């Protein structure tokens, strides 16, 4: 009886707090997805695009950007060992090393720009030399230095736009140049010959130490060699193929043998993550590779493969992410490390009642870091996919919104603070691959106006958009799907924005209970992405109530930035202040709880929410609310699970 009384008192206590202020922390859990580790100290670094492996099994990866550590991350035995440099120091496309030093391509905006290679002491992490390799010093969308390799006292560097491989001593003294058209990844064999990948030509060329052409490996026409490693004990050249084969090709390349190298085997599933014989198209796995961005081995014979899942990014630092696998000598997986999100959020999948999560490019499941299920980009079937466009006006399209209508999923992908939204559907024949359909603005919606007054896709598939400088919300009703699941929408219906909420900056429409939620922008501000403190809730909007908001929510926390809604709750996040998520009751307008961090020892939740769609909300059939939040600090997606 005593224990029952205690439990009843605890329940009453939580109920009282829920009525009077933020609720009991026991009502929700704090979890994360898209990164192997949930804390800043242990998190896997963002968007690694090149790798070097030391003989003792220490792995160095280079990235263009990591918000909370140096751009060269260090790993061993599946754990983070720290980093080198600052978060914006490296270009990310090329790295190599030797017993004492790491060499990495520098980034535009640094003193030496993208034409420089920095030398860093492996023991101290300090930079002690910069070697000027290329005159192309201001490349932001491409790599000026596209390959690096060392042997003995020599450093080889691919000057991509200079059409040459440059040879220096490791102390920076120039030795010679080798003319090579558009050189990329490099490898050195035990005779001092240099192997050069020419990705766009689908070829690998071999040169002697004096620069004489020795051999050319002409790969299949669709192959794109993007990573090289020379396995001296086996006399094999290993080539990562970014083309449709998505595997590692093994070529006989024993030094001193004059015959042309021959393909003698492969490692990885033919077709990689797009293969349909060993899995669902788009499904990733231990040997279902995406882009093989790096290959290396240690002295014990363990193999390391760095994948860089597909998804564009204008600065090369916000692309598909880091997916690092380690294998023993027999090819068995030892461990993997993954960082699959930078500035993004993933939406709970209604078809699976929230068991899967869709970002703009990837699919996840599970808890405590989650499982990387699939990469939804197919660059070969859909080369025009906007998520591949590094010159897009947005940083990326990694923010996902997802609805299901009659079992037909519609994915909307957008960037951090978007004025354009891209639509995708899924077909049985394409598996997890998202098929590009349309955009707003775009011809499917008969408008060229950017969306600056809010965007929402509701559970019926209807689109609501505040088109720029119109003072109207445009409602585009879903008219149906074709035989492949491609959605179409009817003509936009212009609805005047209530005067009391102008200028409008956010829209959320809940079709299941005919509730429209509108957030006000800041009058006179040039920043149309900013929210003010007024949010109006219209119950019965489509039934005709477009003038009488009730309740009106007045935010008291500074700098609101993002909002999402599901069921009977509105969730609001803030920028430049706190990572807290406030949950407002849509009936009363009351702040019922604040989601903070119920698991601080295992999860970092980031600083704030600095993107329009940095929050997503879903209510499961059990009544549990699933709220996801972008965490650019830890390259992860935070997941709150809350039962009011």
C-alpha positions, 0 to 999 in steps of 0.5 A: 500500500505504501508503494502504491501511495508513492506512485500515485503521489508521483503521478499527481505531481507530474500532472500538477507540473503539466498543468502549471508549467513544463512537465516531468522529465520522466515523461519523455526520453532523449535519443539520437540517430545518424551518428554512431556516438551521441556525445560531442567528445565521441561523435564521428566527424562530419562528411569525410571525403578522403582517408589515410590509414597508418600502419598501426591502424590509426585512421585519419579522415579529412572533411571540409567542415565539422562544427565542433572539432578539427577537419581531420578526424582521428579514429582507431578500433572504432573510437574517436581519438581526437582531431587535428586543425580547426573545423574549417581548415581543410578542403577535405578532398585529399589526405595522406601521411607518413610516420611523423606527419599528415598532409592535407589539402587546405581550404579556400579562405585560409591563408594559402587557399585550396592550392596549399597542402598543410603538413601537420605533426602527428604527435602534436597536431600542429601545422609546421609547413604549407606547400604551395601546390596549385595556383587554383587557390579559391575553389569552393565547389571543387577540389584543386588538389584531388589526390595526395600520396607519400613514399619515403621522402617524397610527396605526390600531389594531383593539381587537378586544374593544372593537369599535372601531378607535382612531386615535392620532398616532404619538406616542400622542395619541388622535384618534378611535374608529371603531365596528367589530364585531370588527375585525381586519387594517387597511390605509390607502389613499392618500386616508386611508381605512381598510379593516378586515377583519372575519374572522368576518363574511367582510367588509371595511369601508371608512371615511373619515378622519372615520370615516364608513362608505363601502363594505362588501365582502361576501366569499363566505360561507366567506371569512375575511379575515385580512390586508390590504394596499393596493397604491396604484400599482395601486389594489387592495386585497389581502385574504388569505383564511383560508377554504377559498379559501386565496388572496389576493383583489384588489379594485378600490379606487381612491381617489375612486371612489364605486362599490363595490369589485369583485373583479378577480383573485386571487393564489395557487392556488384552495384553496391547499395543499388543492387537488387539481388542481395537487398532492396535498391538503395539499401546500404550494408557492410559491403553494399557501398555508396561512393568509395572515397578512401581505401587503406590497410594497416600492417595487420592486414585489416582493410578500411573503406570510407564511403561518402553517401550521395547527396550534394552540398554547395560547399562539399561539407554538407553532403551524404556523410561519413560511413567508415567500415573496417574489415579483417583480412578475410573480409569480415566486418570488424566495426563501422563509424557513421556520421550521416547528418550535418545540417538536417532533420529526419521525419518519422515515417507514418507507414511504419508508425514512426519506426523509420525516419526519412531525411532529405537523402537518408533513411534511419531506424532504431535508437542510440545512434540508429541504423543507417538503412538506405541512401535514397539518391540514385545518381545514375537513374536520376542524374538531374536529381536536385539533391546532386546539384552542388551549385544549387542555391541552398547548401543542401537538401537534407531536411526531410518532410514525409507524408503517406496518402493511401500508402503512397509516400511523398518526400519533400526535401529542402535546405536549411532556410529554403525558398524552394522545395523538392518533391519525390515519390517511391515505387516498388521497382525503385525500392528506397530510392526517391524518384524526383517529381517536382518543385515549388516554385516550378511548373508543377505548381505554375509559379516562379515565386519563391516560398517566403511565407511558410510551407506545409504538406499535410497528411492528405498530400495537399500543399500550402505555400506562402508565395513571396510578396502576395499576402496570400497562402496558396493551397494546392490540393493533391489530385491523385497519383499515377500508376507509378505513385507520382503525385499531381496537384491541382491549381493553387487556391489563393487564400488571404493571409489574416492581417493580424499575422502579417507578415507571415513566415511559417505555416503548419496545416493539420488536415486530420483535425482541420487546424491551421497554425500560422506564425508571424515574421518580423515587420520591416525585416529583410530576413524573411526566415525570422519568426516573431513571438505571435502564433495563431491557431485556427480550428476549422480553417477549411470549414471557413474559420480564417478570421478567428484564431483561438488560441493565440500563442505568445512566445516568451522565449527569445529568437523562435526559429522552427515549429512543427505540429502533430496531434494536439501539440505545437513544438517550437525551437529557438536559435542563438539561445537554448536547444529547448523545445517547447510543447504548446497545447493547441486547444488551450495555447498553454505551454505544457512541457519543455523538452530539454535533455533527459539523457545528458550523459549519453546525448548532446542535443546541440546549441539551438535550432538554426533552421526553418525546418529543424524540427519535425513532429509525429504522433504514433498510434500509441499516443506517443509523440516523436519529435526530431531535432537537427543537431549540427554540433554532433552531426546527428538527429535528436529524437524526443519520445514523449507521452503527454 
